[in-house]
Amino acid sequence: MRYLNRWWYGVYLVPLVFLGLFFFYPLLSILDVSLRSDGNVDISGFVRLFTSDYYIETLLFTIYQALLSTIFTIGLVLPCAFVLTRYQFRGKSLLLSLATLPFVLPTVVVAIAFMSLIGQRGLLNDVLISLFTLDYSPIQLERTLAIILIVHVFYNYAIALRLIVSYWSSIGTETEEVARTLGASELHIWRDIRIPLLRPAILSASILVFIFTFTSFGVVLILGGIRFSTLEVQIYYQAVNIFNLPLAGALSIVQIGFMFVMMIVYTRLQRQVQTSIKGARTIARQPITKTEMWSVRFAVGFIVFLLFTPLIALILRSILINGEITLINYQALSESSRGSLLFISPLESIWNSLRYAGITTIVALILGIISAYLINYRGRFAKALDPIFMLPLATSAVTLGFGFIIALDESPLNLRSSWLIIPISHTLVALPFVIRSVLPALRAIPNNLREAAQVLGANPYNVLRTIDFPLLGRGLAVGATFAFTVSMGEFGASLFVAQRESITMPIVIFRLIGDPGLSSYGQALAMSVLLMCVCGSGFVLIERIRVAGVGEF
C-alpha cells in the first residue's frame, strides 16, 4: 500500500495491538506462570514435565497420533487425488465442493456424528444387533486410538485433497508419457516421477494436517478421554481439574514452540504451492477403459462414504427413537437442564452463539483486512509478519483459553468475568481464516489501477472505496462467512472462559453428552444437527461466492 500516506500507516497498528494484547500477552503470562511461583523463579513445571515418564509419554503420544493421522490421511488422499486430477466426470466439481464440508464442522459435532455411526449406541451397532440377535454391541471403538485416527482422517481429508488436487493440476503429464515410452512401470512412475513432483504439495498438506491433529482437543477429549491424553487434554486437565498452573503452563510453552516452528515451515512451503497453483491447467479427460471407470467409481464412493455417512447417521439418530421418527429431541431443546448446563436452556445457548458469531465476524473482518494489507505491503518486515498472523491458527484454542484466564483477570484488562472474552477469543481463532480469504484477492489487484486512480487525483480513501473494496468483494464475503462459521463451532477456548450466562452451543453439546440418560443424549444429537446445519449453510455460501484463488491456507 505504498500509495497511502503516513497517517494511514497508523491503521496497521490496530491488528498488531490486538495480537499483542490478546495473543502474545496471554502467552507471556503462561510463560510467567510456568517459570515463577510467588514471585520467585520456579521451573518445577518444566522439571516435572521432562523428568516424568507419564508426561514424556504424553508428549510422545501426541506426536505419534498426529503422525499416524497424517500418514493415513495423505495415504488415502493420494489415490483419490490422482483420479480427480486425471479424469473428468459428471458431478466432479460438486463432489470437490461438498468434500470440504467436514472441515468447517465443529469438533463436537464431528465427534458425536461418529458416536451416532459407530459408537456403542450408534446405528451400525443397532443394525448388527438386530441382524444377528446379539445382546451386546459388537463394535467397541469408543475410547480407543482407532476412532481418534478415523475422525482425524475424516476431519482433515478434504483440505489435503483440495490442496494436492489443485497443485497436481498444474503439473503436465509429459514426463510420465516419456517414462512410459521408455518402459517404466506404473510403480516406477509413482515412485520416481509423481511423488517427487508432488513433494511440495504433499509436504505442505502433511504439515497442515499434522498441525491440526497435534492440537486436536474436542475429538480426543470426547472420543479418547484421559486414557489417550494429548498435550491439549493435559493442559485442560491440569488447569481446570487439578489447578496445577505451572505444569499446565510448561505444557503450553512446549506446544507453542513446537507449533511455531511448524507454522514457519508451512508458510514457506505454502507460498511455493500457491505460486504453482496459479498456473494450473486442466489435464483431466474422460475415463475410457473399464479400469479407469471403476477407478472413478471407487474414488467417488470412498469419498462419499467417508465424509457423509457419519453426518447422515447423526441426522437419523436425532429423529429415530425405538425405530420411529419423532422430533421429541428437538422439542426438548426448550427445556432447562439443571446439572451440567448451569440452568441455561439449550435455546439460550443458541442465541449466545449467534450473538458472539456476529460480533466476531465484524471484528475479525476489520482486523483481517488491515492485516492482509500489511502482509501484502512489500516492506522489510512484511514477510516476517505472515507466520506471526498465522500463529493463532497453529496455537491451540485450549492454550488461548488458558492464557486468557491467567492474563485477563486483573486491571487494566480485567475481562475474566465479561462476556467480551468470548468474541475476543473467537476473533483470534477466526482471524487467520479471514486473512487467508482476503490476501489472494488483494494480491490479484493490478497496481496500475491504483496508480491510474492517483494520476486522476483520487486520494487513498477513494482508491480503497472505488477500486480495492469492489475487487475484494468475494474475498471479504468468504472471510466473513468463515469467521461466522468458526465462531459458531469454537469449543476449546470457550470451554475455558465461558461463564454461566455465556455458554455456547458446542459447550452445551459437550455437557449434554456427559449427562446420564437418553434425554440429554437426544438433546445433544438435536443440537448437533442444528449446529451442523448452520455451519453447513456457511459452507454452501463460501462455495457459491468463492472463485479460484480466493481463499488459501
Buried (B, 14 or more C-beta within 10 A) or exposed (E): BEBBEEEBEEBBEBBBEBBEBBBBBBBBBBBEBBBBBEEEEBBBBBEBBEEEEEBEEBBEBBBEBBBBBBBBBBEBBBEBBBBBBBBBBEEBEEBBBBBBBBBBBBBBBBBBBBBBBBBEBBBBBBEBBEEEEEEEBEBBBBBBBEBBBBBBBBBBBBBBBBBBBBBBBBBEBEBBEEBBEEEBEEEEBBEEBBEEBBEBBBBBBBBBBBBBBBBBBBBBBBBBEEEBBBBBBBBBBBBBEEEBBBBBBBBBBBBBEBBBEBBBBBBEBBBBBBEBBEEBEEBBEEBEEEEBBEBBEEBBEBBEEBBBBBBEBBBBBBBBBEEEEEEEBBEBBEEEBEEBBBEBBBBBBBEBBBBBBBBBBBBBBBBBBBBBBBBBBEBEEEBEBBBBBBBBBBBBBBBBBBBBBBBBBEEEBEBBEBBEBBBBBBBBBBBBBBBBBBBBBBBBBEEEBBEEBBEEEBEBEEBBEEBBEEBBEBBBBBBBBBBBBBBBBBBBBBBBBBEEEBBBBBBBBBBBBEBEEEBBBBBBBBBBBBBBEBBBEBBBBBBEBBEEBBBBB
